[in-house]
């Protein structure tokens, strides 16, 4: 196993890593709308989702991967009514690439954010679409 860490994304707020590379895969921890300095991105679901996607981008980049290498994502929403708005932001970052995905509504998320996203990517693949 290899620990993945970057200062371009917020540091873990608990006893976990930003990501782990193992057996050819990168497993990111769930990213919430924290900025790299640890402050919360205020705003609506779109603003928070953009911050989450930026965090995922930098964590994947630190592992040598990109969104095109992602095979699976999981989205956690505080309110399923935000599904369509999150989809719009999510699609902006993934473009033509459409990894497998699950989306679930949960009662609360860390720091009472509106969205959290985690992903699994192939290590060293650098696929293009």
Beta strands, then each sheet from edge to edge (+ up, - down):
strand 1: 2-4
strand 2: 19-22
strand 3: 25-28
strand 4: 70-77
strand 5: 100-105
strand 6: 115-122
sheet 1: 1+ 2- 3+ 6- 4+ 5+
end
